[in-house]
Amino acid sequence: MSAADAVATIPDGATVGLGGWIFNAQPMALVRALIRKGARELSLIPAPGSIAPDMLIGAGCVRQTACVFISFEQFGLAPHFRKQAEAGTLKVVDLDGPAIAGGLRAGICDLPWMPVPDLGTDLPKHAPEHYWPLPHKEGERRMLAVAAIKPDVCLLHAQQADEHGNVQYLASPFFDAMLAQASRRVIVSVDRIVSSETIRRHNHLTKLPSAMVDVVVEAPYGAHPTASPTLYRTDERHLKDYVKASARDESFAAYLDRHVRGPADHAAYLDTLGASRLSGLAVSETNLAE
């Protein structure tokens, strides 16, 4: 279905998982559709991300986030995440990698919590609802219980799927498979729909079988401005423009008007970028699309 139809059933206040990894495979077509929908009061659980969670925060869609980090790496700190965290308008629950991974595993197994090693941080003091110490004997390694993570829905981006919803990753799936298994509903955008014969011919690439997927959205360049590994690179110029526009409320509103709220859909968004811009990002290498 379309991106708009896919996110239409996500209610305000929902807990939303976001897949990808920093500047790779952020589900941007779905994020922009969610902003156009006017989503509010969301609780975000992003894998270590960048523009996807930051844009939702800047657009006023998010009430709180539980995350390891949201960063723009070489382009600096995530502007809206930082601004709202400092202002206290965004509740931030600091989690470490084991808490995200352990929480997702607990969600997958339908357990209330999962044990993880105690790394000796003070995170349990700041997020006691997510961490609590487990009994241990003298000499044993200290362990923490971490609360299950069960998003109402997760938004993911992959390279291809067939008409049945078997989703393939041509590179790392990052946390996406775990997010999909732990979430009650799974929406995946893909750069292209391929035949079932292609899926069967390269079945080792199928990380999300159709039984785990509720909706597939065909969205070429659907991760832009982040990369879709093996298909196109990160649009660093666009990321720089985003960070620059985020410095002031007026310029960020203009950015959203041009790239998010103005275009009627994903195809119209691509038109704002232009064919030459997109073709310059394409990766020229053999992949398994044929």
C-alpha positions in Angstrom: 0.0 0.0 0.0 1.0 3.6 -0.1 3.1 5.2 2.7 0.1 7.4 3.7 -2.2 4.4 4.0 0.4 2.4 5.8 0.8 5.0 8.6 -2.9 6.0 8.7 -3.7 3.5 11.4 -0.9 4.5 13.7 -2.7 6.3 16.6 -1.4 9.3 18.5 0.4 8.1 21.6 1.6 4.9 20.0 5.0 3.4 20.8 7.0 3.4 17.5 10.2 1.5 16.8 12.5 2.9 14.1 15.0 0.6 12.3 18.2 1.3 10.4 21.5 2.5 11.8 22.6 6.1 11.9 23.0 7.1 8.2 21.9 3.7 6.9 18.4 2.5 6.0 16.4 5.0 8.1 12.7 4.6 7.1 12.4 8.2 5.8 9.5 7.8 3.4 7.4 6.4 6.3 8.7 9.1 8.7 7.7 11.9 6.3 4.3 10.3 5.8 3.8 10.1 9.6 4.6 13.8 9.9 2.2 14.7 7.0 -0.4 12.7 8.9 0.0 15.0 11.9 1.1 12.3 14.4 1.4 13.5 18.0 2.5 12.2 21.4 4.5 9.3 20.0 7.0 7.3 22.1 10.0 6.5 20.0 12.3 3.5 20.4 14.9 4.0 17.7 17.8 1.8 16.9 20.9 4.1 17.0 19.6 6.7 14.5 19.9 10.1 13.1 17.5 12.1 10.9 14.5 9.8 11.3 13.9 10.2 15.0 15.3 13.8 15.0 12.8 14.9 12.3 9.9 13.4 14.1 11.0 15.2 17.3 11.5 18.5 15.5 8.1 18.2 13.8 6.3 18.0 17.2 5.3 14.4 16.8 7.2 12.9 19.8 6.5 13.0 23.6 9.4 10.7 24.7 12.1 8.5 23.4 14.0 5.6 24.9 17.3 5.3 23.1 21.0 4.6 23.1 21.8 7.7 21.1 20.6 9.9 18.3 23.5 11.5 16.5 24.5 13.2 13.2 28.1 11.9 13.6 30.5 14.1 11.6 27.7 16.7 11.2 27.4 17.3 14.9 24.7 16.5 17.5 21.1 15.8 16.5 19.7 19.3 16.6 16.1 18.8 17.6 16.8 15.9 20.0 19.4 18.0 21.8 17.2 21.2 21.8 14.1 19.5 23.2 16.1 17.3 25.7 17.8 20.4 27.1 14.5 22.3 27.3 12.8 19.5 29.0 10.0 19.3 26.4 11.1 15.8 25.4 11.4 13.0 28.0 14.5 11.0 27.3 15.1 7.6 28.8 18.8 6.7 28.5 19.4 3.1 27.6 22.6 1.3 26.7 23.1 -1.3 24.0 22.4 -4.4 26.2 19.2 -2.8 27.4 17.9 -2.3 23.9 19.0 -5.8 22.8 17.8 -7.5 26.0 14.5 -5.6 26.0 13.8 -6.6 22.4 14.7 -10.2 23.2 12.3 -10.2 26.1 9.6 -8.8 23.9 10.3 -11.4 21.2 10.0 -14.2 23.9 6.9 -12.6 25.5 8.7 -12.3 28.8 8.5 -9.4 31.2 12.3 -8.9 31.3 15.6 -10.3 30.2 18.9 -10.6 32.2 21.9 -8.6 30.9 25.4 -8.0 32.4 25.7 -5.1 34.8 28.2 -2.8 33.1 28.6 -0.7 36.2 27.0 2.4 34.9 24.5 4.7 36.8 21.8 4.1 34.2 19.7 2.1 36.6 19.5 5.1 38.9 18.1 7.3 36.1 15.8 4.7 34.5 14.7 2.4 37.3 11.6 1.4 35.3 13.9 -0.2 32.7 16.7 -1.7 34.9 16.7 -3.4 38.2 19.4 -5.6 39.9 19.0 -9.3 40.1 20.1 -11.4 43.2 23.6 -12.8 42.9 25.9 -14.9 45.0 29.3 -13.7 46.2 31.7 -14.0 43.3 29.1 -14.2 40.6 28.8 -11.6 37.9 26.3 -8.9 38.7 23.3 -9.0 36.4 20.5 -6.6 35.7 16.9 -7.3 34.5 15.9 -5.1 31.7 12.2 -4.5 30.8 10.7 -5.9 27.7 10.4 -3.7 24.7 7.2 -4.2 22.7 6.6 -1.4 20.2 3.0 -1.0 18.9 4.5 -0.7 15.4 7.9 -0.6 13.9 8.9 1.3 10.7 11.7 -0.3 8.7 13.5 0.1 5.4 15.0 -2.7 3.3 16.1 -3.1 -0.3 13.5 -5.4 -1.8 10.5 -7.6 -1.2 8.2 -9.7 -3.2 4.4 -9.4 -3.6 3.9 -11.7 -0.6 5.9 -9.5 1.8 9.1 -11.5 2.0 11.6 -8.8 2.8 15.3 -9.0 1.8 18.3 -7.1 3.0 21.2 -6.9 0.6 23.4 -5.7 3.5 23.2 -5.8 7.3 19.7 -5.8 8.8 21.0 -4.1 11.9 18.4 -4.3 14.7 15.5 -4.6 12.2 14.8 -8.3 12.5 14.6 -8.0 16.3 12.4 -4.9 16.1 10.1 -6.8 13.7 9.8 -9.8 16.0 9.2 -7.7 19.1 6.6 -5.3 17.5 2.9 -5.9 17.3 2.8 -4.5 13.8 5.5 -4.3 11.1 5.6 -1.7 8.3 8.5 -2.0 5.8 9.3 0.3 2.9 11.5 -1.2 0.2 13.3 0.3 -2.8 11.7 -2.2 -5.1 9.3 -5.1 -5.5 10.9 -8.1 -7.1 9.5 -11.5 -8.2 9.0 -14.4 -5.8 11.5 -16.3 -8.1 14.2 -13.7 -7.2 13.4 -14.2 -3.5 13.6 -18.0 -3.8 16.8 -17.8 -5.8 18.6 -15.8 -3.1 16.6 -17.0 0.0 19.5 -16.4 2.4 18.8 -12.7 2.1 15.3 -13.0 3.4 15.6 -11.6 6.9 11.8 -10.9 7.4 9.6 -13.7 6.0 6.1 -12.6 5.0 4.5 -14.0 8.3 6.4 -11.3 10.2 5.4 -8.4 7.9 2.0 -6.6 7.9 2.6 -3.9 5.3 5.0 -3.4 2.4 5.4 0.1 0.8 7.3 0.3 -2.4 9.3 3.5 -2.1 12.4 3.9 -4.4 15.0 5.9 -2.5 12.8 5.5 0.5 15.7 5.9 2.9 16.9 9.2 1.4 18.8 11.2 2.6 20.3 8.1 4.4 21.8 5.2 2.4 20.2 2.0 1.3 23.3 -0.2 1.3 24.3 -1.6 -2.1 21.8 0.7 -3.9 22.6 4.3 -3.0 24.8 6.3 -0.8 24.1 8.8 2.0 23.2 12.3 0.6 25.7 14.2 2.8 24.7 17.6 1.2 21.1 17.1 2.2 22.1 16.1 5.8 24.2 19.3 6.0 21.3 21.3 4.7 19.0 19.7 7.3 21.3 20.5 10.2 21.7 24.1 8.9 18.0 24.6 8.6 17.4 23.2 12.1 19.3 26.1 13.6 16.2 28.3 13.6 12.5 27.6 13.9 11.7 29.6 10.8 14.3 27.8 8.6 13.2 24.4 9.8 9.6 25.2 9.2 10.6 26.1 5.6 12.5 22.8 5.3 9.4 20.8 6.4 7.2 22.8 4.0 9.6 22.1 1.1 10.5 18.5 1.7 7.8 17.0 4.0 4.5 18.8 4.2 4.6 20.4 0.7 5.0 17.2 -1.4 1.8 15.2 -1.5 3.6 11.9 -1.4 7.0 10.2 -1.7 7.1 10.5 -5.5 6.5 14.2 -5.2 9.3 14.4 -2.6 11.7 12.7 -5.1 10.7 15.4 -7.6 11.9 18.1 -5.3 15.4 16.4 -5.4 15.7 15.9 -9.1 16.9 12.9 -11.2 20.5 14.1 -11.4 20.8 14.4 -7.7 19.4 10.9 -7.1 21.4 9.3 -9.9 24.6 10.8 -8.4 23.9 8.8 -5.2 23.3 5.4 -7.0 25.8 2.7 -6.3 27.2 1.1 -9.4 27.8 -2.4 -8.5 26.4 -5.9 -9.1 23.6 -6.8 -6.7 21.1 -9.6 -6.5 18.1 -7.8 -7.9 17.9 -9.7 -11.2 
